[in-house]
Amino acid sequence: MERSLTEVTAAAIDPRTPCIIGVAQRTVRPGEGPAPEPLELWAGVCRAAADDSGGTRVLQSAESLQVVYCQSWPYDQPADRLAAALGIDPRHRLYSGIGGTTPQVLIQDAASSILDGDYDLAIVTGAEALETVRQAKKVGERMAWSFRDPERKPFPFEAPFHPAEVAHNVFQAWATFPIFDVSRRARLGISPDEYRAEIGRLMAPLSEVAAANPYAWFPTARTAAELVDPTPANRMVGYPYTKYVVSVMDVDMAAAVIVASHERADALGVPAERRVYLRGWCYATDPVYVAEHRDLAASSAMAAASAEALLRAGASIDDVAHLDLYSCFPSSVHLAIDALGLAPDDGRGLTVTGGLPFSGGAGSNYVMHSVATMTDRLRSDPGSLGLVSGVGMHMTKHVFGVYSTTPPQPLRPPDSAAVQAGLDAVAPVTIADHHEGTATIASYTVAHSRTGEPEWGLAICDLPDGRRAYARVDDAELLVELERREWVGETVALIAGPDDVNLVKAA
């Protein structure tokens, strides 16, 4: 049971205990733009987060400045440029890689560094102005923002592309995340039409939260039917997902979080009721490539990371009052509720922001908004627990963080290495680049054109020798059939196609 703040503060708190002392967000919605360049957005939310926790003294106390990778503009030295804009000189500076787990990982790594005595205060921020960039491109304009990197650096993917994924165009998240939901649907034995209706029922409450969120990109509540019924405005993207239930990345949004030691918060005069403590966290990974996932209907890393985060927080999921589950696509929510043992209609709600399709998925920075919103929620509900999650790449990277205004007694960092070792003990499925002969469909999706017509299908097939192969569906009649009934478990024939592609033919 959670103890009150008064009860805990009466006891000694480790001065190294990390806590969030300031947060800020900004959204420049369509019609309000163009947005300032990301550097200006970073600086603005950092100053606002400092104001949230005590003002200029907080900025000047920063010993670490960390910036989430920005897709909108390639700055030459992002953290250094931000430090100069803020007039501060932190000795630790970091520019992150990519992925939806990034903000929580930066925050919890800063917490670990604070706990170890490396520094006492870190500012973590991120921003995107992708909508402003998109609108400029539409009229043939190019942004003239500052400090462009003269070197054209590649996008920082963390793993090499698998040749079979390259051949079968397994790049876009809208073509990979449906794979997990279709597999889950088959396991549950739910018909395709009913499962799409269930996706609507899952996501509609998130849109209602976004409608009340002053920072949401689309503050509009939608019914379950509105979300999943294909229309010209809500075309099918990657079956079974329509446009309205997938993450919106082209947004102009920024957020910042300031993490400090309990001792530094005292020195800065941050009121006890403004502090939100990290109670537990954990990061873990599933296999990198989609077909390698031994179970396409579940995430072992989600289950392991969430269990470790809650264990370190000294809590169970039943003790958590507020949730924000990463929602880039419905499958990330479905696999998270399965891992946590939640019902889709859990009375606590599954988000505090409205989620990525409605609140906005600002590149790799959504979880910064999630943590900032959760911080405000916990401040208004002292002593309660909040849990946030993040998902990175193609359902590969997973992170969970547990927060409360009540300090941990004491804070116990996760044994992430042991968690990952347990996951890695289960070998991934071997991918076969080519296969000719019979195969069984393990999961699939259908890609649609911008006019809503089915264009091609992607299947993951189990082979008789235990390996898996990617395959493409080009047959127009078969594409229609894939959406009409369940095809997981069906036997098909794979034949060699052009450019190292395996083609599906109905057996």
Secondary structure in CASP SS format (residue, H / E / C, confidence):
PFRMAT SS
TARGET T0000
AUTHOR 0000-0000-0000
METHOD secondary structure of the structure
MODEL  1
M C 1.00
E C 1.00
R C 1.00
S C 1.00
L H 1.00
T H 1.00
E H 1.00
V H 1.00
T H 1.00
A C 1.00
A C 1.00
A C 1.00
I C 1.00
D C 1.00
P C 1.00
R C 1.00
T C 1.00
P E 1.00
C E 1.00
I E 1.00
I E 1.00
G E 1.00
V E 1.00
A E 1.00
Q E 1.00
R E 1.00
T E 1.00
V C 1.00
R C 1.00
P C 1.00
G C 1.00
E C 1.00
G C 1.00
P C 1.00
A C 1.00
P C 1.00
E C 1.00
P H 1.00
L H 1.00
E H 1.00
L H 1.00
W H 1.00
A H 1.00
G H 1.00
V H 1.00
C H 1.00
R H 1.00
A H 1.00
A H 1.00
A H 1.00
D H 1.00
D H 1.00
S H 1.00
G C 1.00
G C 1.00
T H 1.00
R H 1.00
V H 1.00
L H 1.00
Q H 1.00
S C 1.00
A C 1.00
E C 1.00
S E 1.00
L E 1.00
Q E 1.00
V E 1.00
V C 1.00
Y C 1.00
C C 1.00
Q C 1.00
S C 1.00
W C 1.00
P C 1.00
Y E 1.00
D C 1.00
Q C 1.00
P H 1.00
A H 1.00
D H 1.00
R H 1.00
L H 1.00
A H 1.00
A H 1.00
A H 1.00
L H 1.00
G C 1.00
I C 1.00
D C 1.00
P C 1.00
R C 1.00
H E 1.00
R E 1.00
L E 1.00
Y E 1.00
S C 1.00
G C 1.00
I C 1.00
G C 1.00
G C 1.00
T C 1.00
T H 1.00
P H 1.00
Q H 1.00
V H 1.00
L H 1.00
I H 1.00
Q H 1.00
D H 1.00
A H 1.00
A H 1.00
S H 1.00
S H 1.00
I H 1.00
L H 1.00
D C 1.00
G C 1.00
D C 1.00
Y C 1.00
D C 1.00
L E 1.00
A E 1.00
I E 1.00
V E 1.00
T E 1.00
G E 1.00
A E 1.00
E E 1.00
A E 1.00
L H 1.00
E H 1.00
T H 1.00
V H 1.00
R H 1.00
Q H 1.00
A H 1.00
K H 1.00
K H 1.00
V C 1.00
G C 1.00
E C 1.00
R C 1.00
M C 1.00
A C 1.00
W C 1.00
S C 1.00
F C 1.00
R E 1.00
D C 1.00
P C 1.00
E C 1.00
R C 1.00
K C 1.00
P C 1.00
F C 1.00
P C 1.00
F C 1.00
E C 1.00
A C 1.00
P C 1.00
F C 1.00
H C 1.00
P H 1.00
A H 1.00
E H 1.00
V H 1.00
A H 1.00
H C 1.00
N C 1.00
V C 1.00
F C 1.00
Q C 1.00
A H 1.00
W H 1.00
A H 1.00
T H 1.00
F H 1.00
P H 1.00
I H 1.00
F H 1.00
D H 1.00
V H 1.00
S H 1.00
R H 1.00
R H 1.00
A H 1.00
R H 1.00
L H 1.00
G C 1.00
I C 1.00
S C 1.00
P H 1.00
D H 1.00
E H 1.00
Y H 1.00
R H 1.00
A H 1.00
E H 1.00
I H 1.00
G H 1.00
R H 1.00
L H 1.00
M H 1.00
A H 1.00
P H 1.00
L H 1.00
S H 1.00
E H 1.00
V H 1.00
A H 1.00
A H 1.00
A C 1.00
N C 1.00
P C 1.00
Y C 1.00
A C 1.00
W C 1.00
F C 1.00
P C 1.00
T C 1.00
A C 1.00
R C 1.00
T C 1.00
A H 1.00
A H 1.00
E H 1.00
L H 1.00
V H 1.00
D C 1.00
P C 1.00
T C 1.00
P C 1.00
A C 1.00
N C 1.00
R C 1.00
M E 1.00
V E 1.00
G E 1.00
Y C 1.00
P C 1.00
Y E 1.00
T E 1.00
K H 1.00
Y H 1.00
V H 1.00
V C 1.00
S C 1.00
V C 1.00
M C 1.00
D C 1.00
V C 1.00
D E 1.00
M E 1.00
A E 1.00
A E 1.00
A E 1.00
V E 1.00
I E 1.00
V E 1.00
A E 1.00
S E 1.00
H H 1.00
E H 1.00
R H 1.00
A H 1.00
D H 1.00
A H 1.00
L C 1.00
G C 1.00
V C 1.00
P C 1.00
A H 1.00
E H 1.00
R H 1.00
R C 1.00
V E 1.00
Y E 1.00
L E 1.00
R E 1.00
G E 1.00
W E 1.00
C E 1.00
Y E 1.00
A E 1.00
T E 1.00
D C 1.00
P C 1.00
V C 1.00
Y C 1.00
V H 1.00
A H 1.00
E H 1.00
H C 1.00
R C 1.00
D C 1.00
L C 1.00
A C 1.00
A C 1.00
S C 1.00
S H 1.00
A H 1.00
M H 1.00
A H 1.00
A H 1.00
A H 1.00
S H 1.00
A H 1.00
E H 1.00
A H 1.00
L H 1.00
L H 1.00
R H 1.00
A H 1.00
G C 1.00
A C 1.00
S C 1.00
I H 1.00
D H 1.00
D H 1.00
V E 1.00
A E 1.00
H E 1.00
L E 1.00
D E 1.00
L C 1.00
Y C 1.00
S C 1.00
C C 1.00
F C 1.00
P H 1.00
S H 1.00
S H 1.00
V H 1.00
H H 1.00
L H 1.00
A H 1.00
I H 1.00
D H 1.00
A H 1.00
L H 1.00
G C 1.00
L C 1.00
A C 1.00
P C 1.00
D C 1.00
D C 1.00
G C 1.00
R C 1.00
G C 1.00
L C 1.00
T C 1.00
V C 1.00
T C 1.00
G C 1.00
G C 1.00
L C 1.00
P C 1.00
F C 1.00
S C 1.00
G C 1.00
G C 1.00
A C 1.00
G C 1.00
S C 1.00
N C 1.00
Y H 1.00
V H 1.00
M H 1.00
H H 1.00
S H 1.00
V H 1.00
A H 1.00
T H 1.00
M H 1.00
T H 1.00
D H 1.00
R H 1.00
L H 1.00
R H 1.00
S C 1.00
D C 1.00
P C 1.00
G C 1.00
S C 1.00
L E 1.00
G E 1.00
L E 1.00
V E 1.00
S E 1.00
G E 1.00
V E 1.00
G E 1.00
M C 1.00
H C 1.00
M C 1.00
T C 1.00
K E 1.00
H E 1.00
V E 1.00
F E 1.00
G E 1.00
V E 1.00
Y E 1.00
S E 1.00
T C 1.00
T C 1.00
P C 1.00
P C 1.00
Q C 1.00
P C 1.00
L C 1.00
R C 1.00
P C 1.00
P C 1.00
D C 1.00
S H 1.00
A H 1.00
A H 1.00
V H 1.00
Q H 1.00
A H 1.00
G H 1.00
L H 1.00
D H 1.00
A C 1.00
V C 1.00
A C 1.00
P C 1.00
V C 1.00
T C 1.00
I E 1.00
A C 1.00
D C 1.00
H C 1.00
H C 1.00
E C 1.00
G E 1.00
T E 1.00
A E 1.00
T E 1.00
I E 1.00
A E 1.00
S E 1.00
Y E 1.00
T E 1.00
V E 1.00
A E 1.00
H E 1.00
S C 1.00
R C 1.00
T C 1.00
G C 1.00
E C 1.00
P E 1.00
E E 1.00
W E 1.00
G E 1.00
L E 1.00
A E 1.00
I E 1.00
C E 1.00
D E 1.00
L C 1.00
P C 1.00
D C 1.00
G C 1.00
R C 1.00
R E 1.00
A E 1.00
Y E 1.00
A E 1.00
R E 1.00
V E 1.00
D C 1.00
D C 1.00
A H 1.00
E H 1.00
L H 1.00
L H 1.00
V H 1.00
E H 1.00
L H 1.00
E H 1.00
R H 1.00
R C 1.00
E C 1.00
W C 1.00
V C 1.00
G C 1.00
E C 1.00
T E 1.00
V E 1.00
A E 1.00
L E 1.00
I E 1.00
A E 1.00
G C 1.00
P H 1.00
D H 1.00
D H 1.00
V C 1.00
N E 1.00
L E 1.00
V E 1.00
K E 1.00
A E 1.00
A C 1.00
END
